[in-house]
Amino acid sequence: MLRGEKSAIPLLYLTRVRDPTFHEDAGLIKKQAASNHTLIPANYPLASAAPLLCAGITVYASMVRRKMNQPGKSLGVIGLGGLDHMAVKFGKAFGLNVTIFSTSISKKEEALSQLGADNFVVSSDRNQMKALVKSVDFIIDIASGDHLFDP
């Protein structure tokens, strides 16, 4: 893809199609080209574009769809991986109060200093968890491990 130009590669998505020889959906899959392309600004680093187009849009769309782009709301983010980084960044850009819940205290510095989260909670600390009951408007949970939802 060239900087400042639309992608020459059409985006693809999969759809279910009907088999004309059957009266019911045969579950066949067909690739179709999407009609829109993404323009990457000429001065934007290409290495930074991929996370925004993948993890970024996944988190952004979920937040906007649930009206979590309004300043003053409170966002909880469970875990601190790639998608979670984007959730914190978008949350702060939207003017949200962002709390990160993690099992690892070692991520506290990154969460608060580098990503700008407002709060960091070690989720195994029952007192910290109880102190935050009903304190967030929305939670993004992309943590891969098994975890309880109750404090």
C-alpha positions in Angstrom: 0.0 0.0 0.0 1.4 3.4 -0.9 1.2 6.3 1.5 -1.6 8.7 0.9 -3.3 6.4 -1.5 -6.2 4.1 -1.2 -5.4 0.4 -0.8 -5.0 -1.4 -4.1 -6.1 -4.6 -2.3 -9.8 -4.7 -1.8 -11.0 -5.7 1.7 -12.6 -9.1 1.8 -15.5 -10.4 3.8 -17.2 -13.8 3.9 -20.9 -14.3 3.4 -23.2 -17.3 3.4 -24.7 -18.1 0.0 -27.6 -20.4 -1.0 -26.9 -23.4 -3.1 -29.4 -23.1 -6.0 -29.9 -26.9 -6.1 -31.2 -27.0 -2.6 -34.2 -25.3 -1.0 -32.3 -24.6 2.2 -29.1 -22.8 3.0 -26.3 -25.2 2.2 -23.8 -23.1 4.3 -21.5 -22.4 1.4 -19.1 -19.5 1.8 -18.2 -17.0 -0.9 -15.6 -14.2 -0.8 -16.8 -10.7 -1.8 -14.9 -7.5 -2.1 -16.0 -4.7 0.2 -16.7 -1.4 -1.5 -14.7 0.8 0.8 -11.0 1.3 1.2 -9.0 2.8 4.0 -6.8 5.9 3.3 -3.6 6.1 5.4 -2.3 9.7 5.6 1.0 10.2 3.8 2.8 11.3 7.0 1.5 8.4 9.2 4.0 5.7 10.0 3.0 2.5 8.3 4.2 0.4 11.2 1.6 2.2 13.4 -1.3 1.8 10.9 -1.8 -2.0 11.2 -2.7 -1.9 15.0 -5.1 0.9 14.3 -6.8 -0.9 11.5 -7.1 -4.2 13.4 -7.1 -3.9 17.1 -8.0 -0.2 16.9 -11.2 -0.5 14.9 -12.3 -3.5 16.9 -12.2 -1.6 20.2 -13.2 1.8 18.7 -16.4 0.4 17.1 -17.4 -1.4 20.3 -16.9 1.7 22.4 -18.7 4.0 20.0 -21.6 1.6 19.5 -22.2 1.6 23.2 -21.8 5.4 23.5 -18.5 5.1 25.4 -17.1 8.1 23.5 -18.7 10.7 25.8 -16.5 12.5 28.2 -17.0 12.0 31.9 -18.0 8.3 31.7 -15.9 5.6 33.4 -14.4 2.7 31.5 -13.0 -0.6 33.0 -10.4 -2.5 31.0 -9.7 -6.1 32.1 -6.1 -7.1 31.1 -3.4 -5.1 29.4 -2.7 -6.7 26.0 -2.8 -5.3 22.5 -6.6 -4.7 22.3 -6.6 -3.4 25.9 -3.9 -0.9 25.1 -6.1 0.5 22.4 -9.1 0.6 24.8 -7.1 2.7 27.2 -5.8 5.0 24.5 -9.3 5.6 23.0 -10.8 5.9 26.5 -8.4 8.7 27.4 -8.9 10.4 24.0 -12.7 10.3 24.6 -12.2 11.9 28.0 -13.2 8.8 30.0 -12.0 7.9 33.5 -10.1 4.6 32.8 -9.5 1.8 35.3 -7.3 -1.2 34.4 -7.9 -4.5 36.2 -5.0 -6.8 36.0 -3.6 -9.9 37.8 -0.1 -8.6 37.5 1.2 -5.6 39.6 4.1 -5.5 37.2 1.9 -3.8 34.6 1.0 -0.9 36.9 3.7 1.5 35.8 2.9 0.9 32.2 -0.8 1.4 32.7 -0.5 4.6 34.7 2.6 6.3 33.3 2.8 5.1 29.7 -0.8 4.7 28.8 -2.3 7.3 31.1 -4.9 5.2 32.9 -6.5 6.9 35.9 -6.6 3.8 38.1 -4.9 0.4 38.3 -6.4 -2.5 40.3 -4.9 -5.8 41.1 -7.9 -8.0 40.5 -6.8 -10.7 43.0 -7.0 -8.1 45.8 -10.5 -8.4 47.1 -10.4 -5.1 49.0 -9.4 -3.2 45.8 -12.1 -4.9 43.9 -14.8 -4.3 46.5 -13.9 -0.6 46.6 -14.7 -0.3 42.9 -18.1 -2.0 42.8 -20.4 -0.1 40.5 -17.7 2.4 39.7 -17.5 1.9 35.9 -20.1 2.5 33.2 -18.7 -0.1 30.8 -16.1 -2.9 30.9 -14.0 -4.1 28.0 -12.9 -7.7 28.8 -10.5 -9.2 26.3 -8.4 -11.1 28.8 -7.6 -14.6 27.6 -7.5 -16.4 30.9 -10.4 -17.7 33.0 -11.5 -15.1 35.6 -14.4 -14.4 37.8 -16.6 -11.4 37.3 -17.6 -10.9 40.9 -15.3 -9.2 43.4 
